[in-house]
Amino acid sequence: MKKRYFISAVLLSISLLSCKKEATEAAAPPVMPYKVVELGKSSTTLLAEYPASLEGVTDIDIRAKVDGYIEKIYVQEGQEVRKGQVLFKLETQTANQEAAAAKAKITAAQVEVNRLKPLVERNIISDVQLETAKANLAGVKSTYQGIIARINYATIKSPVNGIVGSLPLRLGSYVSSQTAEPLTRISDISTVYAYFSVNEKEQLDIMMNADGKSFQDKINNMPAVNLVLSNGSLYEQKGKIETFSGQANTQTGSFNVRASFPNKSKLLRSGGSGTVQIPTDLQDVIIIPQSATLEMQDKRIALIVDKDNKVKAVPIEVRPIPGGRFYVVDSGLNPNDKMLIEGVGIVAEGTQIKPDVVDYQATIDPTKK
């Protein structure tokens, strides 16, 4: 009887263990397949972007040299003008009257000189009187020339080829050489300069990656740069970096940079703004899809698969590649790492998966699929 009870107990224990094992196996989640990519190295071009202000080759304030009321305005805002073209005319009525009076004095002074000459030649009078008359003639001639210059200055011409800026003053406005606001500004925009700033680290990166022995050689050998206009479109002409400031700004720690862009179409205008893009060619770098990363507590995270096929989160440092789809990895990932590119944001760290390895080059360049 005892033996029968013992056998029953053993059978019951085996049955319970079997049920427990089946329950455990039923509770364990299945190992799901997810796409991963084995990282390699590739090449790309990064575009560093810098806000820029645009200025013409020359931006000249047009001011009156003489006092007077604006009598005529010959141009309109935004009009293209040539060197020597008349822009404004100031009233010269008073100056014309003064010129007529001065001319009459010249005539009278010349008559006096002509009258005294023969008297001196015949020793009737001393030459002192003649020299005094000649000095008086020279004086009135000088006065007349000054008045004529004032009249000429009343016709204001463009000193360069360019584009007319705003016209803040209207007909009848009184102006002088002391007027604070200029009549207008003429901008030579055949070439437009883009001015922007880079910090010390960026300046060193740019110079260390440029070819050349001297600083000027490096500037001369720098690649062409792009200009993104304020409406987001890319300017059709490439530009060239021409100068870096000799020293950093002591307050901001930045260097001032100037790039020039040809502007035959006159699309760019002085006073405008844009964004300068400086390309940097990178060789043998790791490129990953932006969609395969997470942002957690101001850190960028990638998910890799370890030797046990378990997901592990690693912090990475990256730089965006133009286009908004890929990153260049500066640190955190290595070649041959298997990175999760499917289920990111769904698969928890520590989850065991079944890796479905896809081609790296096809991942970063879909045209190669």
Secondary structure, DSSP 4 states (H G I P E B T S, - for coil): -HHHHHHHHHHHHHHHHHHHHHHHHHHSPP-EEEEEEE---EEEEEEEEEEEEEEEEEEEEE--SS-EEEEEE---TT-EE-TT-EEEEE--HHHHHHHHHHHHHHHHHHHHHHHHHHHHHTTSS-HHHHHHHHHHHHHHHHHHHHHHHHHHHTEEE-SSSEEE------TT-EE-TT-SS-SEEEEEEEEEEEEEEEEHHHHHHHHHHS--SSHHHHHHTPPPBEEEETTSPBPSS-BEEEEE-SS--TTT-EEEEEEEEE-TT--S-TT-EEEEEEEEEEEEEEEEEGGGEEEETTEEEEEEE-TTSBEEEEEEEEEEPTTSSEEEEEES--TT-EEE-SSTTTSPTT-BEEEEEE-HHHHH-GGG-
